[in-house]
Amino acid sequence: MMEKRPKVLAILGSTGSIGRNALEVVRANPGKFSVAALAAGNNIELVKEQVREFGPSFVSVATKEAADGLRAALPRSVKVGYGVDGAIQAATIEGAEMVLSAISGAAGLVPTMAAIEAGKDIALANKETLVLAGPLVMEEVARRAVKLLPVDSEHSAVFQSLAGHRNSDIKRIILTASGGPFLNTPIEALQTVTVAEALKHPRWKMGKRISIDSATLVNKGLEVIEASYLFGLPPSKISVVIHPQSVVHSMVEYIDGSIVAQMSNPDMKGPIAYALSYPERIDAGTPPLDLFGLTLEFTAPDLKRFPCLGLSYDALTMGGTATAVLNAADEVAVEMFLKGLLPFTEIYRVLSGVLSRHSPAPVRSVEDVLEADAWARDEARGLIKCLN
Ligand SMILES: NC(=O)c1ccc[n+]([C@@H]2O[C@H](COP(=O)([O-])OP(=O)(O)OC[C@H]3O[C@@H](n4cnc5c(N)ncnc54)[C@H](OP(=O)(O)O)[C@@H]3O)[C@@H](O)[C@H]2O)c1
């Protein structure tokens, strides 16, 4: 039998939590993958190590200064780019079959869209791509006939639970949420929680923004929006349940009352490996789930504790640019919280304030989205000044 040649990957956000996990999956599966390009932000030291180990022919970083420093330290055979253009070059590099989209935030949209337009299959961790421009992205995915495989553990679980079923038989999908670090904190105490407390997620090790978004449940709200576009379902068919153990990663309930769920230890290498190797399954390097020690609890989310979740449903219902606006306001609010310039509970006030001032417009192009994103960032900054 002929040996299968390695699948060629481009990894965007290689120095982040998802990027590093993805490279662990590549390392654990010799001969299955090769890496043609990496894109990262400012962690130059780690990029150098990754280039040495995985041998891409192109690397991009956030700034010209970082690129100049990197170029001097790498062999000439490795081309170095920077900024949005560099990330696009990495995303569209010739020969790569699949792009792992794992840059954090709205910055992930443009390179991911470029990869789709270049006909690459996408392993999508950057949920913002769909939150910002869901209809455009799904249209382009269909037009270019590329695969869009979810990396978010909830969407991977839904995708796996949908296999072999008809979409018309879905009653609803149920996204699980751990509830984050403040699930049982008295609501009055939320006002004074510290950055360190908010970053301390009980189940997952993630980047800073998504960790804070998991504490406010904005992350779950963005996942509801992502799921709506990815699976073509209205908000009324997407529920969220709190499941503190994070073992059931999400479920699909069918019209006959059956619920199909996907379970595993909470480790992102599982969904990453599945997206990279789909439809095959490979060793993800995660420990087996101990079924005998399991307790599984499910409760309804308390919208008084997690008001941002309700806001995400509102934005999805408003449609058009509203979801991009919600995301941009959140990126600004989280940045200010992380700097100690905004109390935790004010994140909701910033998001609801900006969203209430927005008149959504249809999303016809990436430019429409970027304009709404810029507007929302200005509004959020103005509002935070007033709040302070
Ligand atoms: N972490 C998880 O478990 C998880 C689960 C599901 C979905 N996701 C999604 O995956 C994405 C990444 O999350 P993460 O937790 O891996 O974030 P992270 O740890 O903060 O990593 C972000 C990555 O993006 C790079 N980056 C940031 N801004 C950039 C820019 N303007 N241009 C190029 N690169 C840039 C960073 O580079 P430097 O570090 O070099 O600056 C880093 O490599 C997010 O959209 C998140 O919602 C994450």
The ligand as an SDF file (V2000), in Angstrom:
LIG
                    3D

 48 52  0  0  0  0  0  0  0  0999 V2000
   -7.6050   28.5230   24.0510 N   0  0  0  0  0  0  0  0  0  0  0  0
   -8.6470   27.7420   23.8970 C   0  0  0  0  0  0  0  0  0  0  0  0
   -8.8120   26.7400   24.5860 O   0  0  0  0  0  0  0  0  0  0  0  0
   -9.6780   28.0660   22.8180 C   0  0  0  0  0  0  0  0  0  0  0  0
  -10.7850   27.2130   22.6840 C   0  0  0  0  0  0  0  0  0  0  0  0
  -11.6900   27.4680   21.6630 C   0  0  0  0  0  0  0  0  0  0  0  0
  -11.5230   28.5520   20.8210 C   0  0  0  0  0  0  0  0  0  0  0  0
  -10.4550   29.3710   20.9960 N   0  0  0  0  0  0  0  0  0  0  0  0
  -10.3070   30.5150   20.0990 C   0  0  0  0  0  0  0  0  0  0  0  0
   -9.0420   30.4380   19.4500 O   0  0  0  0  0  0  0  0  0  0  0  0
   -8.5080   31.7400   19.2320 C   0  0  0  0  0  0  0  0  0  0  0  0
   -7.1450   31.8090   19.8960 C   0  0  0  0  0  0  0  0  0  0  0  0
   -7.3030   31.6400   21.2930 O   0  0  0  0  0  0  0  0  0  0  0  0
   -6.0610   31.3700   22.2510 P   0  0  0  0  0  0  0  0  0  0  0  0
   -6.6310   31.0300   23.5770 O   0  0  0  0  0  0  0  0  0  0  0  0
   -5.1190   30.4270   21.5990 O   0  0  0  0  0  0  0  0  0  0  0  0
   -5.4300   32.8330   22.2980 O   0  0  0  0  0  0  0  0  0  0  0  0
   -3.9670   33.2620   22.7590 P   0  0  0  0  0  0  0  0  0  0  0  0
   -3.3620   32.2170   23.6140 O   0  0  0  0  0  0  0  0  0  0  0  0
   -4.0930   34.6290   23.2940 O   0  0  0  0  0  0  0  0  0  0  0  0
   -3.1400   33.2800   21.3870 O   0  0  0  0  0  0  0  0  0  0  0  0
   -3.4190   34.1850   20.3700 C   0  0  0  0  0  0  0  0  0  0  0  0
   -2.4730   33.9770   19.2080 C   0  0  0  0  0  0  0  0  0  0  0  0
   -2.7430   34.9630   18.2210 O   0  0  0  0  0  0  0  0  0  0  0  0
   -1.5460   35.7130   17.9710 C   0  0  0  0  0  0  0  0  0  0  0  0
   -1.9590   37.0600   17.6240 N   0  0  0  0  0  0  0  0  0  0  0  0
   -2.6660   37.9390   18.3690 C   0  0  0  0  0  0  0  0  0  0  0  0
   -2.8960   39.0640   17.6560 N   0  0  0  0  0  0  0  0  0  0  0  0
   -2.3220   38.8770   16.4480 C   0  0  0  0  0  0  0  0  0  0  0  0
   -2.2170   39.6630   15.2710 C   0  0  0  0  0  0  0  0  0  0  0  0
   -2.7590   40.8900   15.2010 N   0  0  0  0  0  0  0  0  0  0  0  0
   -1.5580   39.1570   14.1940 N   0  0  0  0  0  0  0  0  0  0  0  0
   -0.9970   37.9150   14.2510 C   0  0  0  0  0  0  0  0  0  0  0  0
   -1.0720   37.1140   15.3400 N   0  0  0  0  0  0  0  0  0  0  0  0
   -1.7230   37.5990   16.4140 C   0  0  0  0  0  0  0  0  0  0  0  0
   -0.7480   35.6120   19.2580 C   0  0  0  0  0  0  0  0  0  0  0  0
    0.6090   35.8940   19.0220 O   0  0  0  0  0  0  0  0  0  0  0  0
    1.6980   36.2760   20.2060 P   0  0  0  0  0  0  0  0  0  0  0  0
    1.3440   35.4660   21.3930 O   0  0  0  0  0  0  0  0  0  0  0  0
    3.0010   35.8510   19.5560 O   0  0  0  0  0  0  0  0  0  0  0  0
    1.6250   37.7340   20.4270 O   0  0  0  0  0  0  0  0  0  0  0  0
   -1.0030   34.1450   19.5770 C   0  0  0  0  0  0  0  0  0  0  0  0
   -0.2260   33.3280   18.7350 O   0  0  0  0  0  0  0  0  0  0  0  0
   -9.5460   32.7120   19.8190 C   0  0  0  0  0  0  0  0  0  0  0  0
  -10.3690   33.1690   18.8080 O   0  0  0  0  0  0  0  0  0  0  0  0
  -10.3240   31.8540   20.8160 C   0  0  0  0  0  0  0  0  0  0  0  0
  -11.6480   32.3030   20.9990 O   0  0  0  0  0  0  0  0  0  0  0  0
   -9.5280   29.1480   21.9690 C   0  0  0  0  0  0  0  0  0  0  0  0
  1  2  1  0
  2  3  2  0
  2  4  1  0
  4  5  1  0
  4 48  2  0
  5  6  2  0
  6  7  1  0
  7  8  2  0
  8  9  1  0
  8 48  1  0
  9 10  1  0
  9 46  1  0
 10 11  1  0
 11 12  1  0
 11 44  1  0
 12 13  1  0
 13 14  1  0
 14 15  2  0
 14 16  1  0
 14 17  1  0
 17 18  1  0
 18 19  2  0
 18 20  1  0
 18 21  1  0
 21 22  1  0
 22 23  1  0
 23 24  1  0
 23 42  1  0
 24 25  1  0
 25 26  1  0
 25 36  1  0
 26 27  1  0
 26 35  1  0
 27 28  2  0
 28 29  1  0
 29 30  1  0
 29 35  2  0
 30 31  1  0
 30 32  2  0
 32 33  1  0
 33 34  2  0
 34 35  1  0
 36 37  1  0
 36 42  1  0
 37 38  1  0
 38 39  2  0
 38 40  1  0
 38 41  1  0
 42 43  1  0
 44 45  1  0
 44 46  1  0
 46 47  1  0
M  CHG  2   8   1  16  -1
M  END
$$$$
